[in-house]
């Protein structure tokens, strides 16, 4: 073996050892390097840890935060540059870039009723929960079918004959689901029965007829902790306590009522556990016709008197009562949600909407099963505006920005004050505002804004107010 051959083997072995050492050091996550001190002299050898990922891509920091959703811009035709419409579209585009829309949903639609064309739209057809803006659907539908002159009635009827001063028969109270009835009115009715009809004693029964509406005590889709109801065809100031107040009114008027028997008390206990029966009475159980007997007194209230607290103050029970008034127009005994929805869908078809696209669960917007769209609400508002018989009753009942109702403290001191007339809506996770306003140029706009998936109603209301203020400038 020559020296050259041995030297070659030695060189190869040495090379293999160096490579193996390098591999081991790389697997252990460490490496060795040499650095110079600037004069060419090798400095001390150091060992430093290396990261698991040896190549990290360089990411440039953007000037603005990266959005998690595409920017929201109007989905209608852009107006010609230099017009007021174009200015409003740009302004609303800017408002819709709010960070709240990175994690929440928005349905927004603005329609120019003066020109008859859409001005602005973002997700206008999205199916969202309307909250109390559902009351607009209820009110417009009721005004369409009932008319502004409609009266809510609670009828007091008697059967049998009056012998001496004793009614030898029954006193029937036929409920009309009127939440405006007051204790004072019941006292007046009792006094009239005693003074004008000469009755101070009832030998028969007192029958409370609840057959106007279905016997479900609550709305469909209401939450267990909603502090509303039960719903009944006989109410006093919106509460299911009619029997208590009526018996007290008769007592004060000096009318001797028949004593309740045990069967009636047992029936009352059942009412607390289940749904309401068609009829309820102090003594025994009757199933006679609703119109049986002769009317001796009726309590009336106008539709306008109901609309004012329903819309201005967003009273949920009042809205449900109007919902069932509409259902009763179908002529169905014990009418319920099914009949009210039937009427609503008929109106939707009339104004060009597809009822299959929406879900009407109740009249107040309390239900989580309601699904509408900003486009649908604006279509209803547009129909109401074009129909004089509806507009003259609906418009005065809407809250006015900075003036009254649920808008009393909103938009005060801005161009929107006394201009915006709109219904507010609020349930957990949803805030809405829908109604009318007039631009500085005199154009009347119908609008609907629905914010869904929100954690703060205040943040949503701020956005809604800014939209209205911009449109009013």
LINFENTA-V576448 format. One record per pair of residues at least 24 apart in sequence whose C-alpha atoms are under 6 Angstrom apart, sorted by the first residue. I is the first residue (numbers start at 1). J is the second residue. Records with the same first field share a line. If there is no record, write none. Layout:
# LINFENTA-V576448
I=J, J
This chain:
# LINFENTA-V576448
68=102
69=102
72=96
74=120, 121, 122
75=121, 122
76=120
104=453, 454
105=451, 452
106=450, 451
107=374, 449, 450
108=374, 448, 449
109=374, 375, 447, 448
110=446, 447
111=445, 446
112=445
113=444, 445
114=443, 444
124=374, 375
125=373, 375
126=373
127=371, 372, 373
128=371, 372, 373
129=370, 371
131=365, 425, 426, 427
132=364, 365, 425
133=423, 425
134=364, 365
135=364
138=323, 363
141=344
142=326
143=390
150=303
151=301, 302, 303
152=178, 300, 301
153=299, 300
154=298, 299
155=298
156=295, 296, 297
157=293, 294, 295, 296
158=293, 294
159=293
165=198, 199, 200
166=199, 201, 202
167=202, 203
168=203
169=204
170=204, 205, 206
171=206
172=206, 207
173=208, 209
174=209
175=209, 210, 233, 234
176=233
177=233, 234, 321
179=235, 236, 237, 238
180=237
181=236, 237
182=236, 237
187=249
190=250, 253
191=253
200=255, 256
201=255, 256
202=257
205=283
206=281, 282
207=280, 281
208=279, 280, 281
209=279
210=278, 279
211=278, 334
212=334
213=334, 335, 336
214=334, 335, 336
215=275, 276, 277
216=275
217=275
220=361
221=367, 368, 369
222=367
308=397
311=397, 398
312=398, 399, 405
313=405, 406
316=364
319=363, 364
320=363, 364
323=363
374=448
378=447
398=422
415=469, 472
416=469, 472
429=453, 454
439=472
440=472, 473
